[in-house]
Amino acid sequence: MKKTRDGTMDVVIVGLGFGLDFIPVYASHPGIDRVGICDPDVEKLASVARRYGVEDTFTSLNEVLESDRFDAVHLLTPVTLHASQAVEVLRSGRHVASAVPMGLTFEEIGQVIQAARSSGKNYMMMETAVYQREFFYVQELLRSGQLGDVTFLRGAHIRDRTTMPQYWRAFPPMKYATHVISPLLALQNSRAESVRAFGSGTLRDHQLGDHGNPFPLETAVFTLEDSNVKMEVTQGCFNVARTAQEGFSVYGDTMSVEWPPVEEEDGLHVFTMYPEAEEARERFRRVEFDVVHPPDRVAHLPEEVRMFSRPAVFSPHPSLPAIDVPSHHGGSHPHLVHEFITSIAEGRKSRIDEFTAADWCAAGVAAHDSALHEGEKVDIPDFRRSTLAWGWKDLGGCRP
Ligand SMILES: NC(=O)c1ccc[n+]([C@@H]2O[C@H](COP(=O)([O-])OP(=O)(O)OC[C@H]3O[C@@H](n4cnc5c(N)ncnc54)[C@H](O)[C@@H]3O)[C@@H](O)[C@H]2O)c1
């Protein structure tokens, strides 16, 4: 493996679907020397290598791990592979970043924690939702006290996955609820303790698949540790005729913020309650409504990657054509890459380390279990309790 003489490291991006968005960010980051790519689809691998000017290519994760040069691996492979591949990478003595979710069962989540702890290498779950500009904005309102006391949290992620790759077929919705659960738990700096959930609707016979899930959509209410606030989450994967929705709402007693439920619509809906004394004689309290377009928070990012928080143009090499780089997920990609790299360089845990990722993903696993049992209360395991050596409060939960 590379000895980081010059303070840089080498990384391999595994999985070249969503993974494409990350090549320019790693390639531009001053903390990275070489970027390799890996995909079993040899045609795709060759064409991406040509287009992005990448020299190190691999057709399997094994090949990557057998090579002697890469310090870190970023997994952007099918959801069913994340846990086993993360364990392999950690056991090989490399750092690993993984697309969401961390794992699909409590056992898988536990295995990743175990591998991270025994290897001493960094695990980071690359949850885009907690590095979006909208998240930063709401987090600031909360920290500054402007929202007042939080009364309720709500989130929904609805996107039809019928035409997506085979592994999504009849996927249990709550096992992919991390884009909603994660920002809400991060904002509350809490973990979910228990859940009651229900499935809604029916998957048709031809839609059923290997996951044993009968529901197109699941909806859940979570209790939070040391809190009276409840969190309501809906995750729909099939049979909902709607454009994509992914967002959350936080309701405080002086201000509330709703992420607009239409993906194409920009801006957050912000509501501010007038002080009681001013409208005491009115039937309803007055509430001011604003649409806010949160700014980018890129000041802490290296100059070279700031541009990737918005659609950008990447020039891989003077001899190659420039490439348009989209900026999905609220400008989060450069933040995620920067946090992964700097956590390793600084010798600290990543902000979405194995325990934080476990909190966010185990909540969804428990919710699906509850839905399968008609809303029975299911307790969500606290993985720190069985591995007390780490203090998660000390690690700061997620504090981007
Ligand atoms: N906002 C987000 O965080 C976000 C957004 C999109 C996708 N994702 C996640 O990123 C991951 C990738 O998403 P996608 O849409 O590109 O998926 P995809 O299935 O379209 O592409 C996955 C890629 O991985 C490759 N692959 C398959 N098996 C492999 C293996 N064993 N080793 C190496 N590569 C392998 C495939 O050839 C393919 O190129 C998924 O887990 C998805 O859930 C997260």
The ligand as an SDF file (V2000), in Angstrom:
LIG
                    3D

 44 48  0  0  0  0  0  0  0  0999 V2000
  -28.0970    9.6050   -2.5730 N   0  0  0  0  0  0  0  0  0  0  0  0
  -27.3950    8.5040   -2.4570 C   0  0  0  0  0  0  0  0  0  0  0  0
  -26.7190    8.2900   -1.4690 O   0  0  0  0  0  0  0  0  0  0  0  0
  -27.4390    7.4820   -3.5650 C   0  0  0  0  0  0  0  0  0  0  0  0
  -27.8970    7.8220   -4.8380 C   0  0  0  0  0  0  0  0  0  0  0  0
  -27.8340    6.8440   -5.8550 C   0  0  0  0  0  0  0  0  0  0  0  0
  -27.3490    5.5650   -5.5650 C   0  0  0  0  0  0  0  0  0  0  0  0
  -26.9370    5.2900   -4.3050 N   0  0  0  0  0  0  0  0  0  0  0  0
  -26.4020    3.9690   -3.9720 C   0  0  0  0  0  0  0  0  0  0  0  0
  -25.1990    3.7710   -4.6900 O   0  0  0  0  0  0  0  0  0  0  0  0
  -25.0830    2.4230   -5.0940 C   0  0  0  0  0  0  0  0  0  0  0  0
  -24.8620    2.3500   -6.5890 C   0  0  0  0  0  0  0  0  0  0  0  0
  -26.0170    2.8630   -7.2100 O   0  0  0  0  0  0  0  0  0  0  0  0
  -26.2200    2.7490   -8.7720 P   0  0  0  0  0  0  0  0  0  0  0  0
  -27.5070    3.3990   -9.0570 O   0  0  0  0  0  0  0  0  0  0  0  0
  -25.0060    3.1650   -9.4820 O   0  0  0  0  0  0  0  0  0  0  0  0
  -26.3780    1.1560   -8.9260 O   0  0  0  0  0  0  0  0  0  0  0  0
  -26.3060    0.3070  -10.2600 P   0  0  0  0  0  0  0  0  0  0  0  0
  -26.7970   -1.0370   -9.9050 O   0  0  0  0  0  0  0  0  0  0  0  0
  -26.9530    1.0580  -11.3700 O   0  0  0  0  0  0  0  0  0  0  0  0
  -24.7420    0.2610  -10.5940 O   0  0  0  0  0  0  0  0  0  0  0  0
  -23.8720   -0.4280   -9.7820 C   0  0  0  0  0  0  0  0  0  0  0  0
  -22.5510   -0.6550  -10.5080 C   0  0  0  0  0  0  0  0  0  0  0  0
  -21.8350   -1.6180   -9.7420 O   0  0  0  0  0  0  0  0  0  0  0  0
  -21.3160   -2.6090  -10.6070 C   0  0  0  0  0  0  0  0  0  0  0  0
  -21.2210   -3.8670   -9.8730 N   0  0  0  0  0  0  0  0  0  0  0  0
  -22.1290   -4.8470   -9.7460 C   0  0  0  0  0  0  0  0  0  0  0  0
  -21.6390   -5.8640   -9.0060 N   0  0  0  0  0  0  0  0  0  0  0  0
  -20.3750   -5.4920   -8.6500 C   0  0  0  0  0  0  0  0  0  0  0  0
  -19.3610   -6.1130   -7.8860 C   0  0  0  0  0  0  0  0  0  0  0  0
  -19.5340   -7.3020   -7.3290 N   0  0  0  0  0  0  0  0  0  0  0  0
  -18.1920   -5.4570   -7.7170 N   0  0  0  0  0  0  0  0  0  0  0  0
  -17.9870   -4.2520   -8.2800 C   0  0  0  0  0  0  0  0  0  0  0  0
  -18.9330   -3.6080   -9.0070 N   0  0  0  0  0  0  0  0  0  0  0  0
  -20.1140   -4.2200   -9.1920 C   0  0  0  0  0  0  0  0  0  0  0  0
  -22.2990   -2.7050  -11.7570 C   0  0  0  0  0  0  0  0  0  0  0  0
  -21.7060   -3.2380  -12.9220 O   0  0  0  0  0  0  0  0  0  0  0  0
  -22.7130   -1.2600  -11.9090 C   0  0  0  0  0  0  0  0  0  0  0  0
  -21.8570   -0.5750  -12.8120 O   0  0  0  0  0  0  0  0  0  0  0  0
  -26.3590    1.7220   -4.6580 C   0  0  0  0  0  0  0  0  0  0  0  0
  -26.1370    1.0550   -3.4740 O   0  0  0  0  0  0  0  0  0  0  0  0
  -27.3280    2.8570   -4.4220 C   0  0  0  0  0  0  0  0  0  0  0  0
  -28.2480    2.5540   -3.4260 O   0  0  0  0  0  0  0  0  0  0  0  0
  -26.9600    6.2090   -3.3100 C   0  0  0  0  0  0  0  0  0  0  0  0
  1  2  1  0
  2  3  2  0
  2  4  1  0
  4  5  1  0
  4 44  2  0
  5  6  2  0
  6  7  1  0
  7  8  2  0
  8  9  1  0
  8 44  1  0
  9 10  1  0
  9 42  1  0
 10 11  1  0
 11 12  1  0
 11 40  1  0
 12 13  1  0
 13 14  1  0
 14 15  2  0
 14 16  1  0
 14 17  1  0
 17 18  1  0
 18 19  2  0
 18 20  1  0
 18 21  1  0
 21 22  1  0
 22 23  1  0
 23 24  1  0
 23 38  1  0
 24 25  1  0
 25 26  1  0
 25 36  1  0
 26 27  1  0
 26 35  1  0
 27 28  2  0
 28 29  1  0
 29 30  1  0
 29 35  2  0
 30 31  1  0
 30 32  2  0
 32 33  1  0
 33 34  2  0
 34 35  1  0
 36 37  1  0
 36 38  1  0
 38 39  1  0
 40 41  1  0
 40 42  1  0
 42 43  1  0
M  CHG  2   8   1  16  -1
M  END
$$$$
